[in-house]
Amino acid sequence: MRVTPTRTDEREKPVTSEPSGRERDGATEAFVAHRNLLFTVAYEMLGSAADAEDVLQETWLRWAGVDLAEVRDRRAYLVRITTRQALNRLRTLGRRKESYVGSWLPEPLLTTPDVAEDVELADSVSMAMMLVLETLSPTERAVFVLREVFDLGYDEIAEAVEKSPAAVRQIAHRARAHVAARRPRGVVSAAESRQALEAFRRAVETGDLQGLLDILSPDAVLLGDGGGVKQAVLRPVTGRDKVARLVLGGLLKHAASLSLGPAQVNGYPALVVHLDGALDTVVAVRLDEGRITGLYAVRNPEKLSHMRRETALRR
């Protein structure tokens, strides 16, 4: 699904006059038609649904003042505005992360069933991949997302990130190599994820330490995100034995009021933890060769708002 490049002289122009009613209707129609796509672009670049929503607001404000008669490809134009706004916010977000209490994890999304059906999209928004994207520079992340996930042409990406096509090709090559060295080995099926999570849930609910050790990889890592609001591990916990004992010790303390249930998070099966009936934690996993190598527990209440309703993502 490659976007046809727009003219190189097609730039974001300042508003010179009030748009007509017909233009406003056309602008609204185009924005609504591509809103889920634009949110997905912003979310994959930022890892934050709240910031992605803010980017969409900024995109709309700029789009509403554009002379549509001079726009040949509305989808491409909207993606370009969104990318530039997301890049600006990504640099600000980076400064916020530096002062964040404990590990920073992407904001989990309760996704619609069709996201899981698009294997490439689900893989690109999985918690494991989102964490890999966190290791890229802002421009590398934008180029990788636009090229590898949305299949935009180099010329179109060059306009979005304000680089030359030659520079974008180099950035894309560097980003692909960086991601390939860090991403999970092979795409994990939903069935594999469900099986691993069911084994994990069963071991936790029954206090079965050996069962938990069996599903965890020897080098398993646990990351917790409480944002300084909820208790969570401040640094990664590494090693199957340490992770298993910490998980069992932490959850069994609340056994009487705790429940674990399945959910579709970021395109993959995950677990949601409720305490006294209230959503407390979202647990996503990274799988390699059938075992859990990464456990990602998001407890920060500010990051759980998009678990109350399904989010539609599009490419």
N, C-alpha and C positions, 0 to 999 in steps of 0.2 A: 504494500500500500504506500507507494512513493508519492509524495506531494509534488505537483508540478511547480518548478521554480518560478517565482514571480520576476518581474522586470527588475533589473538592478537599480533602477531609479525609483522604484516603488518604496518610498520611505514613510515612516510615521510622521505625518504632517501636523502642525499646530492647527487648532480650530480657527478658521477665518470667518465663519458665519454660522448662524444657528441652522442645524439640519432641518429639512422639511419633514412633515409628518410621514411621508412615504419613506424617506431615508431612515427615519427613526424606526419605523416598522421593519425595514429591511435589516437594519443593524441588530435589532432585537432578535429577529428570526434567525439570523446567522449565528449570533452568540449562543442562543438557546440550543441550536442544532449541534454546536460543537462544544457545549459546556463540559460534558463528561470527559471528552478528549483533553481539553485545556486543563481541567482539574488533575487528570492523570499525569500530564506533562509536569505540572507544578509540583505535585506530590512526589513524583519520582526524583525530581531535582532537590526537593527540600526535606523529605522524610517527615513532614509535619502537615497534617490535614488542616490545622488551624491557619498556618501560614499560607498553604495552598489556596484556601478560601479567600484570604486577604489579597493574594496575587490576582485571583479572578476578579475581585472588586476593582483593583487598579487597572486590570486589562479592560474591563468594561468601560471605565471612565475615559480611557484613551480611545477605545474603539467607537464609542458613541459620538465622538467628534470628528471621525474620519470621513472624508468625502468618498462614498462608496463607488462613485462613478470612476474613480481612479484606481480602484482595487480590482485586479483581474482574478485573483485566487483568494477568496475570503478566509478559507481554512488556513492556508499558509500564512496569511497576514496575521491572523489571530494567534497562531502558534508562535510567530516571531515576537509579537508584543508580550505574550505570556512568558516566553523564554527570557526576554530581557528583564522583565519585572522579577522573575524568579531568581535570576542571577544577582540582581541588586539585593534581594532579600536573603539569598544564600550567604552572602558575605556578612550581613548583619547577624544572621543566625549562627555563623561560625564564632562570632565574638560572644554570643550568649552561651554557647556550649562550653567555652573556656571557663566560665564561672559556674557551670552547672554542678549540682551536688551529686556525686556518684557517676555511674555510667549513664550515658545518653543513648536511649533506644528510639528508633522510629515510632511514630504514633500508629498504633494498630487500627486497621479498618475492618469492620464487618462487611464483607464483600458479597455481591450478588452471585448466584450460582454460575452465571455465564462467564464470570472472570476465570473460574477454574477450568472451564472448557477451552479457553484460549491458553494453551500451555505456555507459549512464549510470554504472554502478558502476565500470567500468574507467576512465572519464574522471575520476571523482572521486578515485581512488587513484593516478592516474598521477603520475610524479615531478614533471612540470610543474605539475599542479594542487596537489600537496602543498606545493610551494614557494610557490605563490600563497597557500595557506591560512596559511603561516607569517607572512604580512604582516598578518593579522588579530589583534585582541586576543583573549584567551582566551574571553570571553563571545561575541564576534562569531563566532568559529570554531565554538563549540558550537552556536549558533543556526543558522548557515549549514548546518553538516553535518546537523543534525537535521531542518531544514526542506527543504533542497534535495536532499539525498541520500536521506534516510529518510522524507521526506514526513509528518513528524509535524505534528499540529495545533498552533496557537499556544498553546492552553491547556495542552497537555501539555508543550510546550517551556518554558512559563513556570514550571511546577512543577519541571522538571529544573534550570533555571538560577536558580530563585528570584527571578524578576522578574514584573512584571505582564504580562498578555497584550498590553496596549497598548505597553509598553516593548519587548517581544519583537518586535512588528511593526515598530517603528522600527529596532531593531537589525538585523532581517532585511533591511529595505530598504537600510540603509547597507552591510551586508556584501555584498549582491548587487551593488550598484553598484561597490564596491571590487574584487570578484572579476572582474566583467565587464570592467573596464578593464585587467586584468592577465593574464587567462587567454588561452591560445592561441586564435587566430581559427578557430573551427569545430572540430568533432570530427574527429580524424584516424583513418582506418581502419587496421586491423591490416595490411592489404596495403600501404598507403603506408609505414607504419613499417618493415615488412620490406624493402621495396624500398630505402628510404633507408639502412637499416643494412647491407644487403648491399653497396651502393655504397661506403659508408664502410669496411666490412671489407675489401673488395677493394682499395681504394686504400691502406689501411694495410699490408696484407700484401705488396703489390707495390711499396710505396714511391712510389706515384703521387701526387705533389704536386698536379698539375693535377686529377686525378680527385677528390682530397679537396676542393680549392677549389670544384669544380663542385657538390658536394653541400652545402657549407656556405653559409649565408646571409651576406651581407656584414657583418651585425652580430652574427654568431654569438658566443656566450659559453660559455666552459669553466669549470666549477666542479669542484674536486677536494676530496674529504673523506678525509684521512688520519688525522684525530683526533690528530695529534702522534705517532702510532705509525709510520705509513708515510709516505714522501715523497709530497707532493702540493702543487699550487699553493696558496699561502696566501690569495691574493686572486683574484677573477674575472679571467680573461684574455679580452679583448674584441677582436673583429675577425677576419675570416676568415683572413687571412694569418698572424697571430700564432698563432691556434688550430691551424691546419693544420701549421705548422712545429713547434710544441711537441709536438703529438700524434705526428707522424712521428719527431721527434728522440728522444722519450721511449721510444716502443715499439720502434723499430728497434735501440736499444741492446741489447735483449733478444731480438732476432729469433730466435736459435737455440733459445731455450728457451720461446718465447712461442707461445700458440695462442689464437685468438678463436673463440667459438662462440655460437650463438643460445640465447636463453632467454626465457621468458615472465615478465616482471618487472612487478609492480604492474599487471597486466592488459594490458600491451603488450609487443611484441617489444623485446628489448634484447640486449646482447652481454655475455658473461662472458669475462674474460681469465684464462687460467691461465699461471703461470710454473713451469716444471719439474713440471708436472702438478698443482700446487696452485692453488686459487682465489685470485686476487690482487685483481681489480677487477671491479666491475659497472658497465657503461656504459649509462645510459639517455639518451634524447634527447627534445627538444621539437622538433616540426615545425610550420612555418607555410608554407603554400603550396608543399609538396613539398620544402622545404629545411630542413636542420637549423639551428635558431636557438639551441638550447641543448644542451650536452653535459654530463652529470652523471656524474662518475667517483667511485664510492665505494670506497675502499681500506681504511678503518678496519676491522681484523679483527673488532672487537666488533660491527660492524653487518652482518656477512656470515653470521651463524649461521642466519638464516632463508632462506638460499639453499641449504641442504642438504636441505630437504624442502619439499614444496608446502604452501602455506597456503590454506585455504578461507576466502573472504570471502562475506558475505551481506548483503542488504538486507531 
